[in-house]
C-alpha cells in the first residue's frame, strides 16, 4: 500500500515560512548582541595623538584659505 503526500494548507505553509524567517532573524540578532557583548567586555584603548606630530600642524592663514565663491 502506498501513501500519497497531501498538499499542505497554504495558510499553514505561510505561517511556517513566517515563523522560520522570525527564527532566523532572532538568531542573527542574538549573534550580533553576543558579539557586541564580547567586544564591550574587553574595550580597546583609543590611539593617542603623538604630541610631536600635533606640534607640526600649523593653521592656515585667512589669506591662504580657499573660499567657496
N, C-alpha and C positions, 0 to 999 in steps of 0.2 A: 504494500500500500504506500503510495507516495503522498506527500503533503505539499500543498501549494502555499506559497507565501502570500499572505493577504497584503494588499497595499494599505499603508497606514493612513490614518486620517490626516488631511492637510493641516488641520489646526494642531494636531499632535506634533507633526514634523516641524511646523513653525515654532511651537513652544520649545522643542528640543534644540532647535537652531539658536533661538534667543538665549536659552539657558547656557548652551555651550559658549556663545560669544561672551556672556557675562562672566562665566568662569574663567575664560581666557583673559579677559580684561582684568579681573580680580587678581589673577596670578601675575600679570605684568605689573600692576600697581603694587602688589605685595613685594615683588622682587625689587622694584625701584625704591620702595620705602626701606627695605633692608639694606640696600646699597648705600642710601643716604645715611642711615644709622651707623654703618661701618665707617663711612668717611668722617662723620662727626665725632666718632669715638677717638680718632687719632688725628686731630687737626694739624695741618702742616703750617709751619711758621711762614709768614709773609716775607718775601725778599725785601731787604732793606736797601735803600738807595745808598750808593757809595758817596761819602762826603766829598771825595776828590773830584768825582765827575760832576757833582752838583755845583762846585765852585767854578767849573769851566763854562757853564752856561751863562750867557750874557743876554739880557733883554734887548729886543730890537728897538732902536730909537724910532720916534714917530716919523722922522724924515725918511727912513728906510721901509717903514711898514707899508704894505700894499693896501690900497683902498679898493673897495668893491664898486667902483664907479664904472 
